[in-house]
């Protein structure tokens, strides 16, 4: 999904699926891949399902191109809108991060 709108081809959203092995030690012992590291939708275009469609395309990429059945995300506990989208609308399961 290219996240473009209309004839002006304005970019209104993007997703980044990070499948790289970490190239340096991190503070986290649990550092799974592929990892949905960024999802952004222009506020003018939010609440239209674009974020959900972008996540689904990211999942398709992970499965078809990387051979992975799971995509990991990390969401701040106070980000209620994101938690709602991922858990209630997209069916993600909420887990405590092992390093916290």
C-alpha positions in Angstrom: 0.0 0.0 0.0 1.6 3.2 -1.0 -0.3 5.5 1.3 -0.8 8.1 -1.4 -4.0 10.1 -1.8 -5.6 11.3 -5.0 -4.0 12.8 -8.1 -1.5 14.9 -6.2 0.2 11.8 -4.9 0.6 13.2 -1.4 2.2 10.6 1.0 -0.3 10.3 3.9 1.1 7.3 5.7 3.9 4.8 5.9 5.0 1.7 7.8 8.5 0.3 8.5 9.0 -3.4 9.1 12.5 -3.9 10.5 13.8 -7.3 9.7 17.5 -6.7 10.2 19.5 -8.5 12.8 20.6 -6.0 15.5 24.1 -5.0 14.5 25.1 -3.9 18.0 24.1 -4.8 21.6 21.0 -3.1 22.9 19.6 -2.6 26.3 17.1 -5.3 25.6 17.8 -9.1 25.8 14.5 -9.7 24.0 14.8 -8.1 20.6 12.6 -10.0 18.1 12.4 -9.6 14.4 10.5 -8.7 12.2 9.5 -5.6 14.2 7.0 -3.0 13.2 9.2 -0.1 14.1 7.2 2.8 12.6 3.6 3.5 11.6 2.5 7.0 10.8 -0.7 8.4 9.2 -1.2 12.1 8.5 -3.7 13.4 11.1 -5.9 14.6 8.3 -6.3 11.0 7.1 -6.6 9.2 10.4 -9.7 7.2 11.4 -10.2 6.0 7.8 -8.7 2.6 8.2 -5.4 3.5 6.5 -3.3 2.5 9.6 -4.9 -0.9 9.7 -4.4 -1.4 6.0 -0.7 -0.4 6.3 -0.3 -2.9 9.2 -1.9 -5.7 7.2 0.4 -4.9 4.2 3.4 -5.1 6.6 2.2 -8.4 7.9 1.8 -9.7 4.3 5.4 -8.5 3.5 6.7 -10.3 6.6 5.0 -13.5 5.6 5.6 -13.5 1.8 9.0 -11.9 1.6 10.6 -13.0 5.0 8.7 -16.2 5.6 7.6 -15.0 9.1 4.2 -15.6 10.6 4.5 -13.0 13.4 5.3 -9.3 13.5 6.3 -7.8 16.8 5.4 -4.3 18.0 6.1 -2.3 21.1 3.5 0.2 22.2 3.7 2.6 25.2 1.0 1.7 27.8 -0.3 5.3 27.7 -0.9 5.2 23.9 -4.5 4.1 24.2 -5.4 4.7 20.6 -2.6 2.5 19.3 -3.3 -0.2 21.9 -7.0 -0.2 20.9 -6.1 -0.5 17.2 -3.6 -3.3 17.6 -5.4 -5.4 20.2 -9.1 -4.8 19.4 -9.1 -4.0 15.7 -6.1 -6.1 14.5 -6.2 -9.0 17.0 -2.7 -8.5 18.4 -2.1 -10.0 21.8 -0.7 -7.9 24.6 2.3 -9.1 26.5 4.6 -7.6 29.1 8.0 -6.9 27.7 10.5 -9.4 29.3 13.1 -6.7 29.8 10.8 -4.4 31.8 
